[in-house]
Amino acid sequence: LCYRWDRRHTLLPLTEQPRSPPEVLRGTMAVGKNKRLTKSKKGGKKKAVDVFLKKEWYEIKAPSMFSVRNAGKTLVTRTQGTKIASDSLRGRVFEISLGDLNNDEDQTYRKIKLVCEDIQGYNCLTNFHGMDMTRDKLASLIKKWQTLVEGNVDVKTTDGYTLRMFAIGFTTKMPNQIAKMCYANSAQVRAIRKKMVDVMREEASKCDLKELVLKLIPEYMGGEIEKACAGVFPLQNVFVRKVKVLKKPKFDLVKLMELHADAGNEDAGAKADAEAEDVDAADKNITVAGSGGRL
C-alpha cells in the first residue's frame, strides 16, 4: 500500500483519502453536462399573432325549401399546405331558426339543422340535416290536468334518406265537458301512439326529403295525427317535435345542385310558403263528424 502524510502528521493509506466537498465538484463540472443549466425559463413570452388573419369567410346557402337563401356566414382557416379549407367546411352543421329562414316570427320555435355538403367558390351548399323545437316552446305546452303522449318511428324516404321522427301531443277536454281534467287511460294512450306512428310512416315514406320538409314546416302532420286520433280521444298541440337524419344515400352533386339551382331568386321559397298556406286552408275546411267543430 502507498501512504501519505495527513495535516496532523499521521500516516494514512491512499485508499482512505477524504473526499472533496460537493461544492468543489460542482465548481469544476464540465460545461454542457448539466442540461438544466442550458434550458431557458418556462413560460417565455410568445409573439402575439392575430388568428383571424388566417381565416376566410364563406356564405351559407340554404336549400330551395326556405324563402331566405343566404342563411349567414361561417369562418374557416385558409388553405395552407395539405390542410384544405373546403375539407374543414364539408360536413359542418349549422343550426338556424326557421323564423329567420322563412322571415316569419310565428315559426321561431323551430330549429333547423343544415349540413354543408359541397363548396362552390365562397358558397357552402347545404342540405336538410334535422329539426328540433326550442325548449321554451316545449315547456309552455306541458300543463297539469292532461295526458302527454309521445311516439317515434324510423322511416325511409323515396330518395334513400333514413329519418327518425318524434311526435308529441296532449289530450284536451271533450265538447261540453265540465270536469277540469282530461286524462287518457293506458289503452287509449297506446292507441293514440299507434296512430301517430302510422301517420308519420305513411306521410314520410311516400315522398322525398324536399317534399317531407315542406310538410314539416306548416305542421301538416300534426293536423293529420289530430284528425286520426279524434275517434280515440280529442288531442291538442300535436307537433312533430324532432327529426333526425340517421342515414344518407351516396352523395349526388346533381341532386344537390337541383336544390340550389335557383339560388339567385326567391321564387322557390315563396312557392313553399304558398303550398303551406294551401295546406292550412284545406285543413280549416275539413271537419270531422262528432268533433264539436274542433277540427
QUIMO-V525079 format. One line per field, one symbol per residue. ss: DSSP state (h for helix, s for strand, l for the rest). phi: phi as a letter, one per 30 degrees, with the letter a starting at -180 (. if undefined). burial: 1 if it has 9 or more other ideal C-beta (glycine too) atoms within 8 Angstrom, else 0. A space follows every 50 residues. Layout:
ss->???
phi->???
burial->???
//
This chain:
ss->llssslllllssshhhlllllhhhhhhlllllllhhhhllllllllllll hhhhsssssssllllllllssssssssllsllslhhhhhlllssssshhh hhllhhhllsssssssssssllssssssssssslhhhhhhhllllslsss sssssslllllssssssssssllllllllllslllhhhhhhhhhhhhhhh hhhhhlllhhhhhhhhhllhhhhhhhhhllllllssssssssssssslll llhhhhhhhlllllllhhhhhhhhhhhhhhhhhhhllllllllll
phi->.cbbddddicdbdddcdddddddddddcdddjdcddddddddiddcddbd dddccbcbdccddddcdcccdlbbcadeebiddcddddddjdcccbdddd dchbddcddccccccdcacbicccdcbdblbbcdddddddddbdibccbb bbacbbddcjdccccccbabdbddeidcddcbdcdddddddddddedddd dddddcbdddddddddddiddeddddddcddcadcbhcbddabccdbbdd ebdddddddcdcddbcdddddddddddddddddddcbcdiciidc
burial->00000000000101000000000010000000000000000000000000 00001101111111111110100101100000101001110111011111 11000011011111111110001111111111110011001000011011 11101010001111111111100000000001010001101111111111 10111011110111111111111111111100011101111110100000 000001101100000001110110111011001000010010001
//
